[in-house]
């Protein structure tokens, strides 16, 4: 009975998260290295602006806030990721930064691209 009491909340949380291909994309993006600070080489101008205007926004909280959906449960996750923006196709952006002793010490954006062979990190930068 106790085991059921522990599994029920987990099952409910999983049911609230994204499903299908969207869940697979979110988990793959979260598993990528996202360390803001690298050059922006290879990212066309305007990608971030379009992602912020048109992309689907995901975050760690179930009751996120304005336009923020819960990203669900995934096994592997970059400890720097605070938010994921998916879109416009083929782009996804992760926002977040390095932490020291639980305190954020930098904040930036990483750009990920899916060319049909899966997601890969193209570049990361520190936000000005």
N, C-alpha and C positions, 0 to 999 in steps of 0.2 A: 504493500500500500504506500509505503514511504517513497519507493522508487517512482511510482505513478505520480505522486505529488511533485517530484522533481522534474519528471519528463513532460508533464502537461504544460507548464509555463514555457519550456523550451520549444515544444511543438507549436504553441500559439505564436511565439515570436517568429519562428520560421515561416508560418503561414502569412504573417504580415509583410514579409520581405518580398523582393522581386522574384520572379520565377523565369524559367526557360532561358532563352538566349541572353536576356538582360542580366540575369543572375550570373551566368557564366562570364559575361563581359566584366561585370563589377568585380567578381572574384579574381579574374585574370589581371585586371588593372591594379587591384589592391596588392597583388603579389609582386608587381614590378618594383624595382628599386626606384625610389622617389626621393632624391637628395638634392634639394634646391641649391644652386650655386654653379652649375655647369653652363657653358655657352648655349645660346639659343639657335645655333646652327641648324638649318634645315626646316625651320618653321616659317611658313608664309605669313606675311603681315595680315593682321585682322582676325586671325584664328581665335585669339582670346576674347576679343570683343564679340564675335559671333557666338562663341560658346556661352558667354555670359548672357546674351540676349535670347538665344534659341535652344541651348542645351538643357538636358534634364539634369537636375542637381540632386546629388545624394550625399548623405552625411551619416554620422554614427548614431544619432538619436532617433528613436521611434517617433517622437513628437518634435521633429526638427524645427520647423519655423516656416517662414514664407518660402514657398516653392521647394523646400528641401524634403526629399523623400528618404526613408531609411534605406541604407544600402544592404541590409540583411546580414546573415551570418556567413562568414567565409573563414577557411582555415588559416591561410597565410595572409598577412597584412603588413604593409610598411608602417612603421611606428611614426612616421612623419606626416601621414595623410590625415587631413581634417575634413576634406570635402572632395567630391568627384563631380566633374561636369562631363556628361557624355553628349557629343554632338558639337557642331555639325559633322556628319560623316566625312571622313574616316577618323576624326579626332576625338580624344578624351583628354581632359586636363585634371590634374590633381593639385590641390592647394594644401599647404601645410608647411612644416619646417622642423628643423632640428630642435631637440630639447636637451636641457642639462638639468638634472635633478628635478624633473617634472615641470620645469619652466621653459617656455618657448624662447629660443635665442635667435631664431631667424624665421623668415616667412617667405615663401616663394611659390612658383608655379612650375609643374613639370608637364611636358607635352608628350602624349602617347598617341601612336598611330596604328591602325589596323589595316594592313594592305591585303587582307585575305588569308594571310599565313599566321594570324594571331597578333596580339598586341605587343608593341615594343616601345621603349622609351626613346624619344627622339632628342629631347633636350630638357634642361631644367635651368631656372634662373631665380635669383633672389629678387623679390619685388622691391622697387625703389620706395 
